[in-house]
Amino acid sequence: MSKNINYREGDLITIPLTDSRKAICKIIFAPKGRLKQVMCCTVIGIQQNLNLGALSLQNFISIHSNPRNTKSFFTGNQMVKNGNWAIVGNTQLSDNEKSLQWFVYAGELYHKEDLIRHASEEDYKNYVHLEVMGFVLVDKVLTSC
């Protein structure tokens, strides 16, 4: 029988990387509606050994998944749900993290799962785009941090 682990916004997860380090990430958006198979995370730190006390949970690392630097990334939720990416804690979202819950998807601006309006040129510049990274790409991007 397979695991089905529940997760929520604010959960801290560890992502084992192919270079033997661990990425500590925070789930900042955990949709339950039509986008329920994806989640959005920030990267809090990359460590050899898990040490949450050494991390500043209010800051996060910019990632380079495309030509622009972003503060968050979207990926599938399957690795958390099956336990391969372990949940190691939970903290409240900061205002800065909540601001990352705005994103552009299919030409529309969303806040969490709520459609706000048709995305403007400014929205494309100011907000992250919902571009779901596969697990191999997540590893590649995070090992380069």
C-alpha positions as CSV (number, residue, x, y, z in Angstrom):
1,M,0.0,0.0,0.0
2,S,1.4,3.4,-1.0
3,K,1.7,6.3,1.3
4,N,-0.4,9.4,0.9
5,I,1.1,12.1,3.1
6,N,-0.9,15.3,3.6
7,Y,1.0,18.5,3.3
8,R,0.1,22.2,3.7
9,E,1.3,25.7,3.2
10,G,4.2,26.5,5.5
11,D,5.5,22.9,5.6
12,L,9.3,22.6,5.5
13,I,10.5,19.8,3.2
14,T,13.8,18.2,2.5
15,I,14.7,17.4,-1.1
16,P,17.7,14.9,-1.4
17,L,20.0,16.1,-4.2
18,T,22.1,14.0,-6.5
19,D,25.3,15.7,-5.1
20,S,24.5,14.2,-1.6
21,R,23.3,17.6,-0.2
22,K,19.7,18.4,0.9
23,A,17.6,21.3,-0.2
24,I,15.4,22.7,2.6
25,C,12.3,24.2,0.9
26,K,9.1,25.7,2.2
27,I,5.8,25.1,0.6
28,I,4.2,28.5,0.0
29,F,1.2,27.4,-2.1
30,A,-0.6,24.1,-1.8
31,P,-3.7,24.2,-4.1
32,K,-6.6,21.9,-3.4
33,G,-8.7,22.7,-6.5
34,R,-7.9,22.2,-10.2
35,L,-4.2,22.8,-9.6
36,K,-4.0,20.2,-6.8
37,Q,-1.2,18.2,-8.4
38,V,1.3,21.1,-8.2
39,M,2.8,23.1,-5.3
40,C,5.0,26.2,-5.1
41,C,8.1,26.3,-2.9
42,T,10.9,28.6,-1.9
43,V,14.4,27.4,-1.2
44,I,15.5,28.2,2.3
45,G,18.9,26.5,2.2
46,I,21.1,23.8,0.8
47,Q,23.0,21.7,3.4
48,Q,25.2,18.6,3.7
49,N,23.4,17.6,6.9
50,L,19.9,18.7,7.9
51,N,20.2,21.5,10.5
52,L,17.1,23.6,10.6
53,G,18.5,25.7,13.5
54,A,21.2,27.0,11.2
55,L,18.7,28.4,8.7
56,S,17.1,31.8,8.6
57,L,13.5,30.8,7.9
58,Q,12.6,34.4,6.8
59,N,15.0,34.5,3.9
60,F,15.2,32.4,0.8
61,I,17.6,31.7,-2.0
62,S,17.0,32.9,-5.6
63,I,16.9,30.1,-8.1
64,H,18.0,30.2,-11.7
65,S,15.4,28.0,-13.5
66,N,15.1,30.3,-16.5
67,P,16.6,33.5,-17.8
68,R,15.1,35.4,-14.8
69,N,16.0,34.8,-11.2
70,T,13.0,33.7,-9.3
71,K,12.3,33.3,-5.6
72,S,10.0,30.3,-5.9
73,F,9.4,27.3,-8.2
74,F,6.4,25.1,-9.1
75,T,6.7,21.3,-9.2
76,G,4.6,18.3,-8.8
77,N,3.5,17.2,-5.3
78,Q,4.0,13.4,-5.8
79,M,7.4,13.3,-4.0
80,V,5.9,14.9,-0.9
81,K,2.8,12.8,-1.0
82,N,4.8,9.5,-1.2
83,G,7.3,10.5,1.5
84,N,10.4,10.8,-0.7
85,W,10.6,14.5,0.2
86,A,10.1,14.5,3.9
87,I,8.2,17.1,5.8
88,V,10.4,18.2,8.7
89,G,8.5,21.1,10.2
90,N,6.0,23.9,9.6
91,T,6.3,27.7,10.0
92,Q,3.8,30.5,9.2
93,L,4.2,32.2,5.9
94,S,5.8,35.6,6.0
95,D,4.3,38.6,4.1
96,N,7.1,38.2,1.6
97,E,6.2,34.5,1.0
98,K,2.5,35.4,0.7
99,S,3.4,37.9,-2.0
100,L,4.8,34.9,-4.0
101,Q,1.3,33.4,-4.1
102,W,0.5,35.7,-7.1
103,F,1.4,34.1,-10.5
104,V,0.7,34.2,-14.2
105,Y,-0.8,31.1,-15.7
106,A,-2.1,30.7,-19.3
107,G,-2.3,34.4,-19.8
108,E,-4.1,35.1,-16.6
109,L,-3.1,36.6,-13.3
110,Y,-4.0,34.4,-10.2
111,H,-3.7,34.9,-6.5
112,K,-3.6,31.3,-5.2
113,E,-6.4,29.6,-7.0
114,D,-8.4,32.8,-7.7
115,L,-8.4,34.2,-11.2
116,I,-7.9,38.0,-10.9
117,R,-7.7,39.2,-14.5
118,H,-6.1,38.9,-17.9
119,A,-2.3,39.3,-17.3
120,S,-0.8,42.6,-18.4
121,E,2.7,43.1,-19.7
122,E,3.6,44.4,-16.2
123,D,2.2,41.2,-14.6
124,Y,4.5,39.1,-16.8
125,K,7.5,41.1,-15.5
126,N,6.4,41.3,-11.9
127,Y,5.0,37.8,-11.1
128,V,6.4,34.3,-11.3
129,H,4.9,32.2,-14.1
130,L,3.4,28.8,-13.3
131,E,5.9,26.7,-15.1
132,V,6.0,23.2,-13.5
133,M,9.5,21.7,-13.2
134,G,9.9,18.0,-13.3
135,F,11.8,16.3,-10.5
136,V,15.0,15.9,-12.5
137,L,15.0,19.6,-13.3
138,V,14.3,20.5,-9.7
139,D,17.4,18.5,-8.8
140,K,19.5,20.2,-11.5
141,V,18.4,23.7,-10.5
142,L,18.9,23.1,-6.8
143,T,22.3,21.5,-7.1
144,S,23.4,24.6,-8.9
145,C,22.4,26.8,-5.9
